[in-house]
Amino acid sequence: MHGDGGQWPPVSDQGQPRYRRIWSMVQVGVLSAAVIYCIVMLLLGAGNLARVYAVGAVFFGLALAGHSTFLWLTARAARDGR
């Protein structure tokens, strides 16, 4: 037994594994750093890698938006008792 009724992995009230929220928080931090790095490199003049940093900023930005939306919806559902 795991002390939580025997359910593995531990599940939140929304039916999501608890580690998923923690993992999304970690990914939001890493993706934020990646987007900031790409924007700084673009502003400093990356030369022949400008396209790479632009694509990276868009790609990481979309992933950041997705993870942030997941965290926002999860927090809203927990607050509203859904």
Contacts in CASP RR format, 6 or more apart in sequence:
PFRMAT RR
TARGET T0000
AUTHOR 0000-0000-0000
METHOD contacts of the structure
MODEL  1
MHGDGGQWPPVSDQGQPRYRRIWSMVQVGVLSAAVIYCIVMLLLGAGNLA
RVYAVGAVFFGLALAGHSTFLWLTARAARDGR
2 8 0 8 1.000
2 10 0 8 1.000
4 10 0 8 1.000
9 17 0 8 1.000
9 18 0 8 1.000
9 19 0 8 1.000
10 17 0 8 1.000
10 18 0 8 1.000
10 19 0 8 1.000
11 17 0 8 1.000
11 18 0 8 1.000
12 18 0 8 1.000
12 21 0 8 1.000
12 74 0 8 1.000
12 78 0 8 1.000
13 78 0 8 1.000
13 81 0 8 1.000
14 74 0 8 1.000
14 77 0 8 1.000
14 78 0 8 1.000
14 82 0 8 1.000
16 74 0 8 1.000
21 71 0 8 1.000
21 74 0 8 1.000
24 67 0 8 1.000
24 70 0 8 1.000
24 71 0 8 1.000
25 71 0 8 1.000
27 63 0 8 1.000
27 67 0 8 1.000
28 64 0 8 1.000
28 67 0 8 1.000
28 68 0 8 1.000
28 71 0 8 1.000
31 60 0 8 1.000
31 61 0 8 1.000
31 63 0 8 1.000
31 64 0 8 1.000
31 67 0 8 1.000
32 64 0 8 1.000
34 56 0 8 1.000
34 60 0 8 1.000
35 57 0 8 1.000
35 60 0 8 1.000
35 61 0 8 1.000
35 64 0 8 1.000
38 53 0 8 1.000
38 54 0 8 1.000
38 56 0 8 1.000
38 57 0 8 1.000
38 60 0 8 1.000
39 53 0 8 1.000
39 57 0 8 1.000
41 49 0 8 1.000
41 53 0 8 1.000
42 50 0 8 1.000
42 53 0 8 1.000
42 54 0 8 1.000
42 57 0 8 1.000
46 52 0 8 1.000
46 53 0 8 1.000
END
